[in-house]
């Protein structure tokens, strides 16, 4: 493997890494030899994901916490400092939603909660990451957005769609700010990926949704992780402010 494509020995923080796309990113980074600090709110699933990567030979730590809570994020980065004394990669994958309410039924508390999970979390983590990346003139930030932030699809909730669109705008603005400092910021916007939760949510409409995807199938979490990995490598040095759509042709921007 060339140095341009290798993240072996690089230190990576991956939020929301216990299940789904986040867990696939943990597995991919582990195979590539990165040192990983995984953050997730679910202690049991987070420990399981870390144990799986550790069994495969990875150097990995798990921190139970909420990426939308400032104190938890600051503690996470202090732990990274204490353990490895550096940070090369940040992958913001924390987020999600549980209800898809019409706007007249959407309570302000739910709006705040979902926007915090999906957008405030990225701001808090990027704020800490940049403090460590800028002084050394190197860093890779990858924010996981969504096709709903690109198209406004109805299968996801209103605050989730707003937050993911915000993630795309946040990434562009951040990239412009960091470009002169050797730090890149990019986003990956997945299309339909059938995690157990998503499969249950869309079980009655899945054939209809698949008809709108030119490849005729949902994506695999590992396919999203491959895109995240590329944007995290030294070889992606001239890519910043981009949103990479990984959706089987469902949206071509």
N, C-alpha and C positions, 0 to 999 in steps of 0.2 A: 504494500500500500504506500502511495506517495505521501510525502509530508503535507501536500496540499489538501488531501482528503482525510488525513488522520486526526482524530481527537483523542488519541491514546494519551493518558496522563492528564488531560484537561479536566478541570473541576467544573461540574455542571450542577446547577440547582434546577429541579423540575418540580413545579407545583401541580397539584391535582394528579399525582402520579400513581395512585393506587389502583385505578381501574381504567378500562377503555383506552382512549388515545394516549392519555398520560402514562399508563402502564406500558403500552407499546413503545413509547419513547424511552422509558426506563430500560426496557429490555434491549432496545437497539443501541442505546448509549453504552450499556453494560458490555455488549458484544464488541463494541468499538474500543473498549479499554478506558473509558472515561471514569473519573471518580465522581460519584453522584451523591447529592443530598436531596432526598425525596421528601416533599411536604404534602400532607393530606389531612383532612379533618377526620377521616375514618381510620382509627388506630389499628383495628384488626386487619383491614384490607391493606393498609399501608405497610404493616409489618410483613404481611404475606408477600407483597410485591418485592419488598427489599430482600426477604429471605430467598425468593426465587432467583433474583439477580446475584445474590451472594453465593448461592449454590453453583452458579455458572462461573464463578471466579471474580466477580466484580467487587470493587471497593465501594461500599455504599452505606449510607446512614439514613435512618428514617426519623423525621420529626413530625409529631402529631400537632397540628395547628391549622389556623384559618388564615389563608392568604389575604383576606380582606380586613384583617385585624392588625393594626400597626404594631402592637407589642409582639405579636406572634412573628411577624415578618422581621422585625429588628432582631429578635432572639435567633431566628433562623440564620441570618447573615452573620451574627456574632459567632454562632457555632461553626459556620464555614471558615471564618477567620481563624478560630482556635484550632480547628482540625487540619486545615490545609494552607492557610495563609494566602490564599489567592482565589480568584473567581474568573473563569473564562467564558462560561455559557450560562444564560438564563433562559429557561423555557417556561412561559406562562401558560399553563394548561388548566389551571383551576377554573371552575365555573359550572354552569348548568342551570336547569330550571325544572320545576315540578308541576306547575299548573299552566294551562294555556287559556286564560280567561279573556273574554271580550273586554274592551277598555272600560265599559260602564260597570263591570264587575271586578275590575282590578283595583285592589286596595293599595294605598300609598306604601304601606309596610312591605308588601310583596315587591313593588317596584324597587324600593330602596335595597331590599335584600338581594334581588337578582342582579341589579346593576353593580352592587358592591362585589358580589361573587365573581362577576365576569369582567369588570372594568377597573373598579377601584383596586382590586387585587393586583392587576398588572401595573398600575401606577405605583403602588407601594413597593412592589418588588423591584421595578425598574429604578426607582429612586435610590434604593440601597445598592443595587448592582452597579449603577453608573458611578457611584462614589468609589468603587473599587476598580472599575475598568478604565475610566478616563486617565488616572495617574500613570498607568502602565502602557497606555496607548493601544489597547487591544480588548476586544470583547465581541460576543455574539449574543444578541437578544432575539428570541423568536416568540412571537405572540400567536396563540391559537385563536383564530377568529371563527367564522362560520359562513356558509353559503347564505344564511339568512341575513347576515350583515351586508351582503352584496346584492341581494335580490328582493328581500322582504317576504320570503315564503311563509305561508300561513301555518305550516306545521310546527312552528316554534312560537314561544310566547313573545308578547310585545316588548317587555323589558329586556328579554334576552336578545331579540333582534336589534333593539336600540343599542344595547351594550356592545354587541359584536360589530355593529357599524361604527360605533365609537372606537372600538379596538383598532379598526383599519385606519381611521383618522389619527388616532393617538400614535400609531406606529409610524405613519408618514411624518408627522410633526417631530416625533422623537428622533427619527432618522436624520432629518435635516439638522437638528441640534447637535447630533453626535458625529456627523460625518467627518469633521476635521480632526477628530480625536481617535481614529482607528477603531471605533465601535460601530457595528452595524445593527440596525433594527429592522426586522422583517416580520411579516405575518404569513400564516398558512390558513387558508379558508377551506375546511373540509366540507364536502357534500354529505350525503346520507351515509352514515356508518352505523351498522346495526348492532349496537351494544344491547344487552338484555333489556335495559330500560327503554331505549329508543324503539326496539322491536315491539315491545308491549304497547307503547304509546301509539304506534302507527299500524298495528296489526290489521285493522279494518280497511286501511287505505293503501297498504303496501303495493299491491299490483298497479294502482293508479300512479303512485309516486315513481315506480320503476319505469313506467311507460315514458316518463319525461326525461329519463337518463339515457343518452345515446348509447352508452355501453351496456345498458340493460341490466345492470346489477348494482347493488350497494358497494361502497368501498370497504376495505379492510383497515382496521386500526393500524396495522403494520405499514400500509401504503401511506398513511398520513405521517407516521413516524419517519419514513424514509425521506419525506420532504423536509421535515423538521431537522433531521440529521444533516442534510445537505446545507441548509442555511446556517448551520452551527459550525461548519468546517472552515479552516483557513482558506480553502479554495473559493469560498463565496465572498471573497474580499471586496469585490466591486459590485455587489448586490446589496442595496439598502433602500429602505422605504417601499419595498415591493410587497405585494400580496400574491402569494402563489395559490391559485385555485386548484384544488385536488378533488374533483367531483365527477369524473367520468364523462365530462362534456355537458353536464347539466346546466352549467353557466359558463359561458365563454366571454370574458370581458375584454 
